[in-house]
């Protein structure tokens, strides 16, 4: 009786199957090779690791904004794990595959390879379908692409024109400019339009800088939109099972806000706000933004900072909020003076007066 010939999966076959079927297919085929070589423990470990990596990959995709993935999920990631699988096969099984083929082994048949690949494709298909229908079940089946990696999903009860107007206002606010990826969800509330952001951590709801930036953003939206209802910013958990209101905080009701109520806000970034008079040309605002972002040492991007920029006619005023007891600190005043000089170098067209404002009584001094 003739011995059954051993069949093995070459690195080329495993690479093709992995690209289309994913890490779970790679793990299974590498495990099949180990089984052929009589290494049962390695075979089980390979299958387990392939399945684990696939699950972790699904989890990462599920909890990351849709717009962030794009070509990354469909092309780049498959290319990465395909190359890794090929390298692993060559390193761990290359010699044994060659020896098996030289003796009495054969290359696994194309139907076998195609069959296992198809199983991997079906598993990926089930996951992708779950993502698609999971979004639909939540009632946010329509979407608007706002930035490269920013999507606004809106409820079927939302008017399309209103949704587009809100999306345009979000984009013009520059609130999410430079974002690595974000999914926003828009739906009708009882007496408002609820704009939900995915909350990374509940601890952020205790961060006054974080809350202030979203309150300012909400104010901007309602000042610049002319809808039948106001926009109310809120948050949702990553799985969209828990909703969080935007907490109020003391600074949001302060005299500082009242003092700037008649000013427009221009978002330098998510944490730095530039309050300005309505008559200032947008070109000057963009020059201010450019200058401030070029000075990260003076304006740390993670800190909440308010700046007031006024057009007085013959000149501009640039106001910084500094406690009165620090007005005499040359380190602070010299830094702000050099900041104004740097901004003036952006061809602002008019001189800029530097003014310090006390955070408590809002008294002012011109430097």
Secondary structure, DSSP 4 states (H G I P E B T S, - for coil): -PPPPPEE--HHHHHHHHHHH-HHHHHHHHHHHHHHTT-HHHHHHHHHHHHHHHHHHHHHHHTS-HHHHTHIIIIIHHHHHHHHHHHHHHHHHHHHHHHHHHHT-EEPPHHHHHHHHHHHHHHHHHHHHHHHHHHHHTT--EEEEEETTEEEEE-TTS-HHHHHHHHHHHHHHTTTTT-S-EEEEEEE-SSEEEEEEE-S-GGGGG-HHHHHHHHHHHHHHHHH---SSEEEEEEE-TTS--EEE----GGGGSHHHHHTTTSEEEESSSSEEEEE-TTS-HHHHHHHHHHHHT-TTTS-TTS-EEEEEEE-SSSEEEEEE--GGGTT-HHHHHHHHHHHHHHHTTT-SS-EEEEEE-TTT--EEE-
